[in-house]
Amino acid sequence: MNDSPLFGRRSFVRLGGALLGAAAVTQFGAPTAYGAPRELHVRDFGARPDDDSDDTDAIRAAITAAIGSGRPTVVRFAAGTYRLRPDTDLGASVPITGADGLTLAGATAPDGAPATRLLSAIPLANDLAPATQFRLIDCRGLTLRNLVLDYAPRATTSGEIVAVDAATDSVTVDVFEGAAHFDGMRCYSANSWDLATGRLNHVAPLTIGANPDQFGNVWHSLPGGSGRRYTITGFGFSDRVRPGDGASWHFNVVGGSYNVYALGCRDLRLENLQINNAIGAGILAGYGHNLTCRDVSYAPAGPDLAVGPRDAIHLSNNTGRLDYRGGRLAGVRWDPLVSRSSFVRVAAIESARRLTLEPTSAGSRPLPFQAGDALTFWAGPLPSTVRIAAVTPVDESDSAFLIMLDADLPGTVSVGSLVTSSGHEWDEARISSATIEGNIGTALVS
């Protein structure tokens, strides 16, 4: 699976805390006001729930009309299921660029849960192509509210182990009724579960870290199990499971795919969202300023034990305030909540206080630098920090910067050394009243 440019090495890890990057935890108020909104409804553009029709074009038309009005607008959805089609040409089923003060609001059930479901159709197959649902680029004051985001069929499955043969290194499962399955399924990010408690068994992940050659082994159908019995041989995890255990795995995705992909957005709000399945990460938000999450949940539904092959929420190179309240993150195959800043690289050193920084990979969005930012140099036995005195772009692309420092460069730094900047981190962060449980990765990574 290819990584998005926003994924990469995490600078450090803290467990059980709410402090991300250089963030100080404080209470903070509402985001910038964008004025009194008008309202539109997707039904007026032809979108109808629960009729099994493709609603993609109608939803796009409603959003286009909202943006074209030049004023804050709420686009409403009725309760029920709206169907989306993947679109690799536009990068998402619902691509939104440059919206200002736009809200997409679903309906709620009597208990307050989101009652509007956006369901993306994908093939039942291995090595799925990207199928991002929302792609939000350079938006201001955008809100997604009261929505369930899901795929059909799901790119993941679960079942009960019914037989183990250590001599042949084979494992047999009965896939749960209602879960996706097909002959020749790949077995990625597999894990073992205690079905009595619904929690992970305390064993190493079944396939993460396996020899790449072993991923050529796939599940083959067997008679029995009401047509849902499969066996796999030669993957090397027969010694870590036993009959009666649960097992979960996914079918692999090629390229980055997200339920919500947000890049360069300011004052983004995600409220009362449920993500029941993901092909890649659930939510990826990068290079933005201020993010509010209220009751955002990423957890399996129905027969599934786990959800998605990547992180639940991955935040990269953001500034301003992070406020995450409520919600549940469970059954995540990687890390539930990640916040990080990207490395840049020392491209040239002209003097003890003058150097050039550049991205570590081609195609990355330029990272801003400004006087006063603290640069951390990851060279030598311990990182060292020096503040920026002045910044000059090297060229019109703003991909490389000439940096003047307010103190001498540490002696351990050389061309190629990796650097992070406080200007690419949250100023404030708060995580409260959230449930994070039953995940494969670390609860909080920063």
C-alpha positions as CSV (number, residue, x, y, z in Angstrom):
1,M,0.0,0.0,0.0
2,N,1.5,3.3,-1.0
3,D,1.7,6.1,1.6
4,S,0.2,9.5,1.2
5,P,2.7,12.3,1.5
6,L,1.1,13.2,4.8
7,F,2.0,9.9,6.3
8,G,5.5,9.4,7.6
9,R,7.7,8.9,10.6
10,R,6.3,10.2,13.9
11,S,8.7,12.4,15.9
12,F,7.9,11.0,19.3
13,V,5.3,9.0,21.2
14,R,3.4,9.8,24.4
15,L,0.9,7.4,25.9
16,G,-2.3,8.3,27.6
17,G,-1.9,12.1,27.5
18,A,-3.7,14.8,25.6
19,L,-0.5,16.8,24.8
20,L,0.3,16.8,21.1
21,G,3.5,18.4,19.8
22,A,4.1,21.7,21.6
23,A,0.4,22.0,22.5
24,A,-0.8,23.5,25.8
25,V,-4.1,22.3,27.0
26,T,-6.7,25.1,27.5
27,Q,-10.4,25.8,27.1
28,F,-11.1,27.6,23.9
29,G,-14.2,29.1,22.3
30,A,-16.1,28.8,19.1
31,P,-14.4,29.1,15.7
32,T,-14.6,32.2,13.5
33,A,-18.2,33.3,12.8
34,Y,-19.0,33.1,9.1
35,G,-22.4,34.9,9.2
36,A,-26.0,33.7,9.2
37,P,-26.4,30.8,6.7
38,R,-29.1,30.1,4.2
39,E,-30.3,26.5,3.6
40,L,-30.5,24.2,0.7
41,H,-31.7,20.5,0.6
42,V,-30.2,17.8,-1.6
43,R,-33.7,16.6,-2.5
44,D,-34.2,19.8,-4.5
45,F,-31.2,18.6,-6.7
46,G,-32.5,15.1,-7.2
47,A,-30.9,13.2,-4.3
48,R,-33.3,10.7,-2.6
49,P,-32.4,8.4,0.3
50,D,-33.1,4.7,0.3
51,D,-33.9,4.4,-3.5
52,D,-30.7,2.6,-4.4
53,S,-29.9,5.3,-7.0
54,D,-26.5,7.0,-7.4
55,D,-26.8,10.3,-5.6
56,T,-23.3,11.6,-6.3
57,D,-24.1,14.1,-9.0
58,A,-27.1,15.5,-7.1
59,I,-25.1,16.0,-4.0
60,R,-22.3,17.7,-5.9
61,A,-24.9,20.0,-7.6
62,A,-26.3,21.1,-4.2
63,I,-22.8,21.8,-3.0
64,T,-21.9,23.7,-6.1
65,A,-25.0,25.9,-5.7
66,A,-24.1,26.5,-2.1
67,I,-20.6,27.6,-2.9
68,G,-21.8,29.7,-5.8
69,S,-24.2,31.7,-3.6
70,G,-21.2,33.5,-2.1
71,R,-22.7,33.3,1.4
72,P,-22.7,30.7,4.3
73,T,-25.0,27.8,3.4
74,V,-26.3,24.7,5.1
75,V,-26.9,21.8,2.7
76,R,-29.3,19.4,4.4
77,F,-29.8,15.6,4.0
78,A,-32.8,13.6,5.1
79,A,-32.6,10.5,7.2
80,G,-31.7,7.3,5.2
81,T,-29.0,6.1,2.9
82,Y,-27.5,8.1,0.0
83,R,-25.3,6.2,-2.4
84,L,-21.9,7.6,-3.7
85,R,-19.7,6.3,-6.5
86,P,-15.9,6.4,-6.2
87,D,-14.2,8.9,-8.5
88,T,-10.5,8.6,-9.0
89,D,-10.4,11.4,-11.6
90,L,-11.6,14.0,-9.2
91,G,-10.0,12.3,-6.2
92,A,-13.2,11.7,-4.2
93,S,-16.9,11.1,-4.5
94,V,-17.5,14.6,-3.0
95,P,-14.6,17.0,-3.8
96,I,-14.9,20.5,-2.3
97,T,-12.4,23.2,-2.9
98,G,-12.4,26.7,-1.6
99,A,-15.7,26.6,0.2
100,D,-16.3,29.3,2.8
101,G,-18.9,28.8,5.6
102,L,-20.4,25.6,4.1
103,T,-22.2,23.1,6.3
104,L,-23.3,19.6,5.2
105,A,-25.8,18.4,7.8
106,G,-27.5,15.1,8.0
107,A,-30.5,14.2,10.1
108,T,-30.5,12.7,13.6
109,A,-32.3,9.8,15.3
110,P,-34.3,10.3,18.5
111,D,-31.3,9.4,20.5
112,G,-29.2,12.0,18.8
113,A,-27.2,9.5,16.7
114,P,-26.6,10.5,13.0
115,A,-29.4,9.1,10.8
116,T,-28.0,10.0,7.4
117,R,-25.7,7.4,5.8
118,L,-23.4,8.1,2.9
119,L,-22.5,4.7,1.4
120,S,-19.8,4.3,-1.2
121,A,-20.0,1.3,-3.6
122,I,-16.8,-0.5,-4.1
123,P,-15.9,-3.9,-5.7
124,L,-15.6,-7.0,-3.7
125,A,-11.9,-7.6,-4.5
126,N,-8.3,-7.5,-3.4
127,D,-6.0,-4.5,-3.9
128,L,-8.7,-1.9,-4.0
129,A,-8.3,1.4,-5.8
130,P,-8.7,4.6,-3.7
131,A,-12.3,5.5,-2.9
132,T,-12.1,8.7,-0.9
133,Q,-15.5,10.0,0.1
134,F,-14.9,13.7,1.0
135,R,-11.9,15.6,-0.3
136,L,-11.8,19.1,1.2
137,I,-9.1,21.5,-0.1
138,D,-8.4,25.0,1.2
139,C,-11.9,25.5,2.7
140,R,-12.8,27.9,5.5
141,G,-15.4,27.3,8.2
142,L,-16.6,24.0,6.7
143,T,-18.6,21.7,8.9
144,L,-19.6,18.0,8.4
145,R,-22.4,17.1,10.8
146,N,-24.7,14.1,11.6
147,L,-23.3,11.7,9.0
148,V,-22.5,7.9,8.9
149,L,-19.7,7.2,6.4
150,D,-19.4,3.6,5.1
151,Y,-18.6,1.4,2.2
152,A,-20.6,-1.5,0.6
153,P,-19.3,-4.1,0.5
154,R,-16.8,-3.5,3.2
155,A,-13.1,-4.0,2.4
156,T,-12.6,-6.0,5.6
157,T,-14.0,-9.1,7.2
158,S,-14.1,-11.1,10.4
159,G,-14.9,-14.6,11.5
160,E,-14.4,-17.4,14.1
161,I,-11.4,-19.8,13.9
162,V,-12.8,-23.3,13.7
163,A,-9.6,-25.4,13.1
164,V,-5.8,-25.0,13.4
165,D,-3.2,-27.4,12.0
166,A,0.2,-26.5,13.2
167,A,1.9,-29.2,11.2
168,T,0.7,-27.7,7.9
169,D,0.6,-24.1,9.2
170,S,-3.1,-23.9,8.2
171,V,-5.9,-22.0,9.8
172,T,-9.6,-22.4,9.0
173,V,-12.3,-19.8,9.8
174,D,-16.1,-19.4,9.4
175,V,-16.7,-15.8,8.3
176,F,-19.5,-14.2,10.3
177,E,-22.8,-14.0,8.6
178,G,-23.2,-10.7,6.9
179,A,-19.5,-10.0,6.6
180,A,-17.7,-9.7,3.2
181,H,-15.9,-12.8,1.8
182,F,-14.8,-14.3,-1.5
183,D,-12.4,-17.1,-2.6
184,G,-8.9,-15.8,-2.9
185,M,-9.2,-13.0,-0.2
186,R,-5.9,-11.5,0.7
187,C,-5.0,-11.4,4.4
188,Y,-3.6,-8.0,5.5
189,S,-3.4,-6.6,9.0
190,A,-4.9,-9.7,10.6
191,N,-5.5,-9.9,14.3
192,S,-6.8,-12.4,16.9
193,W,-9.8,-11.6,19.2
194,D,-11.4,-13.0,22.3
195,L,-15.0,-13.4,21.1
196,A,-16.3,-13.6,24.7
197,T,-15.1,-10.1,25.5
198,G,-14.8,-8.5,22.1
199,R,-11.2,-7.5,22.9
200,L,-7.9,-8.3,21.3
201,N,-6.0,-11.4,22.4
202,H,-2.6,-10.7,23.9
203,V,-0.6,-12.1,21.0
204,A,1.5,-10.5,18.3
205,P,-0.4,-9.3,15.3
206,L,-1.0,-12.2,12.9
207,T,0.3,-10.7,9.7
208,I,1.8,-7.2,10.4
209,G,5.5,-7.5,10.0
210,A,5.3,-10.8,8.1
211,N,7.7,-11.7,5.4
212,P,6.4,-9.9,2.2
213,D,6.4,-13.3,0.3
214,Q,3.8,-14.6,2.8
215,F,1.2,-12.1,1.5
216,G,0.9,-14.3,-1.6
217,N,-1.0,-16.8,0.6
218,V,-4.7,-16.2,0.4
219,W,-7.9,-17.6,1.9
220,H,-9.5,-20.5,-0.1
221,S,-13.1,-21.6,0.3
222,L,-13.9,-25.0,1.8
223,P,-17.2,-26.9,2.0
224,G,-19.2,-26.2,5.1
225,G,-19.8,-23.2,7.3
226,S,-22.9,-22.3,5.3
227,G,-20.7,-21.3,2.4
228,R,-18.6,-19.0,4.6
229,R,-15.7,-21.4,5.5
230,Y,-12.1,-20.5,4.4
231,T,-8.6,-21.8,5.0
232,I,-5.2,-20.2,4.6
233,T,-1.8,-22.0,4.7
234,G,1.7,-20.9,5.1
235,F,1.3,-17.5,6.7
236,G,3.1,-18.4,9.9
237,F,0.5,-17.5,12.5
238,S,-1.0,-20.9,13.3
239,D,1.0,-20.9,16.6
240,R,-0.8,-17.8,17.8
241,V,-4.4,-18.8,17.4
242,R,-6.8,-21.5,18.5
243,P,-10.3,-22.7,17.7
244,G,-12.9,-20.3,19.2
245,D,-10.7,-17.2,18.6
246,G,-12.0,-14.4,16.4
247,A,-10.0,-13.2,13.5
248,S,-10.1,-10.0,11.4
249,W,-8.3,-8.9,8.3
250,H,-8.7,-6.7,5.2
251,F,-8.2,-7.2,1.5
252,N,-5.5,-4.4,0.9
253,V,-5.8,-1.1,-0.9
254,V,-3.4,0.4,-3.4
255,G,-2.9,4.1,-2.8
256,G,-4.3,6.5,-0.3
257,S,-8.0,6.4,0.5
258,Y,-10.0,8.2,3.2
259,N,-13.5,8.8,4.4
260,V,-12.5,12.5,4.9
261,Y,-9.4,14.0,3.4
262,A,-8.8,17.6,4.3
263,L,-5.9,19.7,3.2
264,G,-5.2,23.3,4.0
265,C,-8.6,23.9,5.7
266,R,-9.2,26.6,8.3
267,D,-11.7,26.2,11.1
268,L,-12.8,22.8,10.1
269,R,-15.6,21.2,12.2
270,L,-16.5,17.5,12.3
271,E,-19.6,16.9,14.5
272,N,-21.5,13.7,15.2
273,L,-19.8,11.5,12.6
274,Q,-19.7,7.7,12.6
275,I,-17.2,5.9,10.5
276,N,-18.0,2.2,10.3
277,N,-15.5,1.2,7.7
278,A,-12.5,2.7,5.9
279,I,-10.4,1.5,3.0
280,G,-7.5,3.5,4.2
281,A,-7.4,6.0,7.1
282,G,-10.7,7.3,8.4
283,I,-9.9,11.0,8.7
284,L,-6.7,12.7,7.4
285,A,-6.4,16.4,8.0
286,G,-3.1,18.2,7.1
287,Y,-1.7,21.7,6.7
288,G,-4.8,23.2,8.3
289,H,-5.5,25.7,11.1
290,N,-8.0,25.0,13.9
291,L,-9.8,21.6,14.0
292,T,-12.9,20.8,16.1
293,C,-14.1,17.2,16.5
294,R,-17.3,16.6,18.5
295,D,-18.6,13.1,18.9
296,V,-16.6,11.7,16.1
297,S,-16.5,7.9,16.3
298,Y,-14.5,5.4,14.3
299,A,-15.6,1.9,15.2
300,P,-16.8,-1.4,13.6
301,A,-20.4,-2.1,13.1
302,G,-22.4,-5.3,12.4
303,P,-20.3,-8.5,12.4
304,D,-17.0,-6.7,12.0
305,L,-14.4,-6.9,14.7
306,A,-12.1,-4.2,13.3
307,V,-12.3,-1.2,10.9
308,G,-10.0,0.0,8.2
309,P,-6.3,-0.8,7.5
310,R,-4.8,2.4,8.7
311,D,-5.1,5.1,11.4
312,A,-8.5,6.3,12.5
313,I,-7.6,10.0,12.7
314,H,-4.3,11.2,11.3
315,L,-3.4,14.9,11.7
316,S,-0.3,16.3,10.0
317,N,1.4,19.7,10.1
318,N,-1.6,21.6,11.5
319,T,-1.5,24.8,13.6
320,G,-3.9,26.7,15.8
321,R,-6.3,24.7,18.1
322,L,-7.3,21.1,18.2
323,D,-10.4,20.3,20.2
324,Y,-11.5,16.6,20.2
325,R,-14.4,15.9,22.5
326,G,-16.5,12.7,22.9
327,G,-16.6,9.9,20.4
328,R,-15.2,6.4,20.4
329,L,-12.2,5.0,18.6
330,A,-12.2,1.2,18.6
331,G,-11.0,-1.7,16.5
332,V,-8.4,0.4,14.7
333,R,-5.7,-1.7,13.0
334,W,-3.1,1.0,13.3
335,D,-3.2,4.0,15.6
336,P,-6.4,5.6,16.7
337,L,-5.3,9.2,16.9
338,V,-2.0,10.6,15.4
339,S,-0.8,14.2,15.3
340,R,2.6,14.9,13.8
341,S,4.7,17.4,11.9
342,S,6.7,16.4,8.9
343,F,10.5,16.3,8.7
344,V,12.3,18.7,6.3
345,R,15.9,18.2,5.4
346,V,19.0,20.4,5.6
347,A,19.9,20.9,1.9
348,A,22.9,23.2,2.4
349,I,24.9,24.9,5.1
350,E,26.4,28.3,4.2
351,S,27.6,29.3,7.7
352,A,27.0,28.6,11.4
353,R,23.8,30.6,11.2
354,R,22.7,30.3,7.6
355,L,21.3,27.1,6.0
356,T,18.7,25.9,3.4
357,L,15.8,23.6,4.2
358,E,13.9,21.5,1.7
359,P,11.1,18.9,1.8
360,T,12.2,15.3,2.2
361,S,10.0,14.1,-0.6
362,A,8.9,15.5,-4.0
363,G,5.3,16.6,-4.3
364,S,4.8,17.6,-0.7
365,R,2.9,20.8,0.0
366,P,5.3,23.6,1.0
367,L,5.6,24.0,4.8
368,P,5.6,27.6,6.0
369,F,8.5,29.0,8.1
370,Q,8.6,32.3,9.9
371,A,10.8,34.2,12.3
372,G,10.5,33.0,15.9
373,D,9.7,29.4,15.0
374,A,11.8,26.9,16.9
375,L,13.7,24.4,14.7
376,T,14.5,21.0,16.2
377,F,17.4,19.3,14.6
378,W,17.3,15.5,14.9
379,A,21.0,14.9,14.7
380,G,23.4,13.4,17.3
381,P,22.4,11.5,20.5
382,L,19.8,14.1,21.4
383,P,17.7,16.6,19.4
384,S,18.7,20.3,19.7
385,T,16.6,23.4,19.1
386,V,17.5,26.8,17.6
387,R,15.0,29.6,16.7
388,I,14.6,31.2,13.3
389,A,15.7,34.9,12.9
390,A,14.7,35.4,9.3
391,V,13.3,33.4,6.3
392,T,13.7,33.8,2.5
393,P,12.1,31.5,-0.1
394,V,14.8,30.1,-2.4
395,D,12.4,30.0,-5.4
396,E,8.9,30.9,-6.5
397,S,7.6,27.4,-5.6
398,D,8.3,28.0,-1.8
399,S,9.5,24.5,-1.6
400,A,12.9,25.4,-0.2
401,F,13.8,28.2,2.3
402,L,17.0,30.0,3.2
403,I,17.0,30.2,7.0
404,M,18.9,32.6,9.3
405,L,19.2,31.4,12.8
406,D,19.4,33.4,16.0
407,A,22.2,31.2,17.4
408,D,24.9,28.9,16.0
409,L,23.9,25.6,14.3
410,P,24.6,22.6,16.6
411,G,27.8,20.9,15.6
412,T,26.1,17.6,15.0
413,V,24.0,18.9,12.1
414,S,25.1,18.3,8.6
415,V,23.6,18.3,5.1
416,G,20.9,15.7,5.1
417,S,20.0,16.1,8.8
418,L,16.3,16.0,9.5
419,V,14.5,19.0,11.0
420,T,11.0,19.8,12.5
421,S,9.5,23.2,13.2
422,S,7.2,24.5,15.9
423,G,5.5,26.4,13.2
424,H,4.0,23.1,12.0
425,E,2.4,22.1,15.3
426,W,-0.7,22.9,17.3
427,D,-0.6,25.9,19.6
428,E,-3.3,24.4,21.8
429,A,-4.8,20.9,22.0
430,R,-7.6,19.3,24.1
431,I,-8.8,15.7,24.1
432,S,-11.6,15.0,26.5
433,S,-14.5,12.6,27.2
434,A,-13.3,10.2,24.4
435,T,-13.3,6.4,24.6
436,I,-10.2,4.8,23.0
437,E,-10.3,1.0,23.4
438,G,-9.6,-2.3,21.7
439,N,-7.1,-0.9,19.1
440,I,-4.1,-2.6,17.7
441,G,-1.9,0.5,17.7
442,T,-0.9,3.1,20.4
443,A,-3.8,5.1,21.7
444,L,-2.2,8.5,21.0
445,V,0.8,9.2,18.8
446,S,2.4,12.6,18.5
